[in-house]
Amino acid sequence: MSSIAATLQQVGGRIAAACEAAGRPVQSVTLMAVSKTQPAQALREAFLAGQRHFGENYVQEALAKQEALRELRADMVWHLIGPLQANKTRAVAQAFDWVHSVERLKVAERLSAQRPPGMPPLNLCLQINVSGEASKSGVAPQDALALAQGVVRLPGVRLRGLMSIPEPTRDVALQRSRHRALASLKDQVQQALGAPLDTLSMGMSDDLEAALAEGSTMVRVGTAIFGARQP
Ligand SMILES: *Cc1c(COP(=O)(O)O)cnc(C)c1O
């Protein structure tokens, strides 16, 4: 077994245990392999071990890997999870299946307008700043509903849910409270919209158990699958 197949199996075991503890079906969770800074060969190994969802932070880097892996493209699901500037939206609308880092209506409008006809709507999550750190990306929780109301009207995109990157901490109670805040905000937003949101994108290598206990439907795991990133 390749080492990536082995670490994927370990992460799958952590997800299964956390789902069991929370009384949730394991099928309610999607594992995204976060492959930023990793070579295309590492994604290929993960793919051969059965992994299908991949998350990247940088548009150019992701496009180069998609080119290197083009024969696998039809069976891969590509997620952009890093900050997205308005001048990169066209490439993203053409090449990705999901964007998790939407924090401005203008960016969502461009993605919608630039999504090629014939492709399914681009799946979007709104990134929420649940820790309230001034330096962090994401919209403030109190601004999430207004942004969601703008995004749901756009024809080329489909609003799927909310995403967060809380401050790193070993304090499990704090991890849980940040994840609980995102889950309850998702409930409030979907109720106000009158439309269901099916995605809570939260939990990474060090806090996926806390995230799954609070209802995460998609965990974004890099280091625990691929090892430490090259700087
Ligand atoms: C890098 C990154 C991850 C993965 O983090 P790990 O701690 O390596 O699992 C998840 N989400 C986002 C947005 C990231 O940038």
The ligand as an ORCA input file, in Angstrom:
! r2SCAN-3c Opt
* xyz 0 1
  C      -4.514     24.151      4.156
  C      -5.973     24.185      4.433
  C      -6.648     23.071      4.979
  C      -5.945     21.805      5.429
  O      -5.238     22.026      6.619
  P      -4.507     20.801      7.372
  O      -4.297     21.339      8.740
  O      -3.237     20.553      6.631
  O      -5.413     19.641      7.347
  C      -8.023     23.149      5.119
  N      -8.714     24.256      4.754
  C      -8.100     25.325      4.235
  C      -8.916     26.504      3.855
  C      -6.718     25.330      4.067
  O      -6.132     26.422      3.563
*
